[in-house]
Amino acid sequence: MSPDRNQLPVLSRQLESMSHRAELFQAREQEEQDWFRAVLDSLRCTHEVISTGTDPRSRRQDFVVEVSDSGGLTMKQAGLPVPVDDDYLEHVFLTMGISLAPGQWLILDPRMAKWAIEESLWGLELERALDGGRSGLTEADTPVPGSMSSWSRKRDLVTANLIAEELLEHKASA
């Protein structure tokens, strides 16, 4: 059995767990209802891809969350890391009652990827405001020497957000 197919029992348990909670989340706030649908769609899509034997690497346009051996989450697009704050994704999955297993990966619903990206962009802007603008960008929004990490992180997040929007448009028209 391939390593990807080894995830099927875990995904099946997670999907079953979500189906038992469906009614509970119908009475929750709209944001949590949206999270529920996005997590459920992510689990279903991943299960379908693995079940059909499709090579997940052939789905390069999708956003993927990978769980490290230590349990840390990394969001990727086209095999490259997207610098999102993993706390947000962890919070969403835990709120839904889903514990991701070390070594597990999920194809993220584009809405969920977009929310994680927007949350990280908001965090960068808050950081910048609290820093009084000293966090790597000047008043003219040009990089300050020695602080390219903040600048490049914002650039990478904005690019990823555009890709997520494109995926959402494609999904809506399909």
C-alpha positions as CSV (number, residue, x, y, z in Angstrom):
1,M,0.0,0.0,0.0
2,S,1.4,3.4,-0.9
3,P,2.0,6.0,1.8
4,D,-0.9,8.1,0.5
5,R,-3.3,5.1,0.6
6,N,-2.2,4.6,4.2
7,Q,-4.0,7.8,5.0
8,L,-7.4,6.4,3.9
9,P,-8.4,5.0,7.3
10,V,-7.5,8.3,9.1
11,L,-9.4,10.3,6.5
12,S,-12.4,7.9,6.8
13,R,-12.4,8.4,10.6
14,Q,-12.2,12.2,10.2
15,L,-15.0,12.2,7.7
16,E,-17.2,10.0,10.0
17,S,-16.4,12.3,12.9
18,M,-17.5,15.3,10.8
19,S,-20.7,13.7,9.7
20,H,-21.6,13.1,13.4
21,R,-21.1,16.8,14.1
22,A,-23.0,18.2,11.1
23,E,-26.2,19.0,13.0
24,L,-24.3,20.6,15.8
25,F,-22.6,23.1,13.4
26,Q,-25.8,24.1,11.7
27,A,-26.7,26.0,14.9
28,R,-23.4,27.7,15.2
29,E,-22.2,31.1,14.0
30,Q,-21.9,31.6,10.2
31,E,-18.1,31.6,10.4
32,E,-18.0,28.2,12.1
33,Q,-20.6,26.9,9.6
34,D,-18.3,28.1,6.7
35,W,-15.3,26.4,8.4
36,F,-17.2,23.2,8.8
37,R,-18.1,23.1,5.1
38,A,-14.5,24.0,4.0
39,V,-12.9,21.3,6.3
40,L,-15.5,18.7,5.1
41,D,-14.8,19.6,1.5
42,S,-11.0,19.4,2.1
43,L,-11.4,15.9,3.7
44,R,-13.7,14.7,0.9
45,C,-11.4,16.0,-1.9
46,T,-8.3,14.4,-0.3
47,H,-10.1,11.1,0.2
48,E,-11.3,11.1,-3.4
49,V,-7.9,11.8,-4.8
50,I,-6.2,9.1,-2.7
51,S,-9.0,6.6,-3.4
52,T,-8.8,7.0,-7.2
53,G,-5.0,6.6,-7.1
54,T,-4.5,10.0,-8.6
55,D,-1.0,11.3,-8.0
56,P,-1.4,14.3,-5.7
57,R,1.7,15.9,-7.3
58,S,-0.4,16.2,-10.6
59,R,-2.7,18.6,-8.8
60,R,-0.1,21.4,-8.5
61,Q,-2.6,24.2,-8.6
62,D,-4.2,23.2,-5.3
63,F,-3.2,24.3,-1.8
64,V,-2.1,21.5,0.4
65,V,-1.5,21.3,4.2
66,E,1.2,18.9,5.3
67,V,1.6,17.8,8.9
68,S,5.2,17.3,10.1
69,D,6.3,14.4,12.3
70,S,6.1,16.9,15.2
71,G,2.6,17.9,14.3
72,G,3.4,21.3,12.8
73,L,1.4,22.4,9.8
74,T,2.8,23.7,6.5
75,M,0.6,25.1,3.8
76,K,2.0,24.7,0.2
77,Q,1.0,25.6,-3.3
78,A,2.8,24.1,-6.3
79,G,5.1,22.4,-3.8
80,L,6.3,25.7,-2.4
81,P,5.6,26.8,1.2
82,V,3.0,29.6,1.7
83,P,4.1,31.6,4.7
84,V,0.8,31.5,6.6
85,D,0.5,31.4,10.4
86,D,-0.2,27.8,11.2
87,D,-2.0,28.8,14.4
88,Y,-5.0,29.8,12.3
89,L,-5.3,26.4,10.5
90,E,-4.7,24.5,13.8
91,H,-7.5,26.6,15.4
92,V,-9.9,25.8,12.6
93,F,-9.3,22.1,12.6
94,L,-9.4,21.9,16.4
95,T,-12.7,23.9,16.4
96,M,-14.1,21.3,14.0
97,G,-12.9,18.5,16.3
98,I,-10.3,17.3,13.8
99,S,-6.8,16.3,14.9
100,L,-4.5,16.0,12.0
101,A,-2.0,13.1,12.2
102,P,1.8,13.4,11.7
103,G,2.6,12.7,8.1
104,Q,-0.9,13.5,7.0
105,W,-1.6,15.9,4.1
106,L,-4.8,17.5,2.9
107,I,-5.9,19.3,-0.2
108,L,-7.4,22.5,1.1
109,D,-10.6,23.9,-0.1
110,P,-9.6,27.2,-1.7
111,R,-11.8,29.1,0.7
112,M,-9.9,27.8,3.6
113,A,-6.5,28.6,1.9
114,K,-7.8,32.1,1.3
115,W,-8.9,32.6,4.9
116,A,-5.5,31.4,6.2
117,I,-3.7,33.8,3.8
118,E,-5.9,36.7,4.7
119,E,-5.5,36.1,8.4
120,S,-1.7,36.1,7.9
121,L,-1.8,39.3,5.9
122,W,-3.9,40.9,8.6
123,G,-1.3,39.7,11.2
124,L,1.5,41.3,9.2
125,E,-0.4,44.6,9.0
126,L,-1.1,44.5,12.7
127,E,2.5,43.8,13.4
128,R,3.5,46.7,11.2
129,A,1.1,49.1,12.9
130,L,2.2,48.0,16.4
131,D,5.9,48.5,15.3
132,G,5.0,52.0,14.1
133,G,5.9,51.0,10.6
134,R,9.4,49.7,11.5
135,S,8.8,46.1,10.6
136,G,10.5,46.1,7.3
137,L,8.5,48.6,5.2
138,T,9.0,52.3,5.0
139,E,6.3,54.9,4.5
140,A,6.8,54.5,0.7
141,D,6.4,50.7,1.0
142,T,9.9,50.0,0.0
143,P,12.0,47.4,1.7
144,V,14.3,48.5,4.5
145,P,17.8,46.9,4.1
146,G,18.1,43.8,6.3
147,S,14.4,43.2,6.7
148,M,13.4,41.5,3.5
149,S,11.7,38.6,5.3
150,S,8.7,40.7,6.1
151,W,8.6,42.2,2.7
152,S,9.0,38.9,0.9
153,R,6.4,37.2,3.2
154,K,3.8,39.8,2.3
155,R,4.6,39.4,-1.4
156,D,4.3,35.7,-1.2
157,L,1.0,35.9,0.7
158,V,-0.5,38.4,-1.8
159,T,0.5,36.1,-4.7
160,A,-1.0,33.1,-2.9
161,N,-4.2,35.1,-2.3
162,L,-4.5,35.8,-6.0
163,I,-4.1,32.1,-6.8
164,A,-6.7,31.2,-4.2
165,E,-9.1,33.7,-5.7
166,E,-8.5,32.2,-9.1
167,L,-9.2,28.7,-7.8
168,L,-12.5,30.0,-6.2
169,E,-13.6,31.6,-9.5
170,H,-12.8,28.4,-11.4
171,K,-14.7,26.3,-8.7
172,A,-17.7,28.6,-9.0
173,S,-17.8,28.4,-12.8
174,A,-17.5,24.6,-12.8
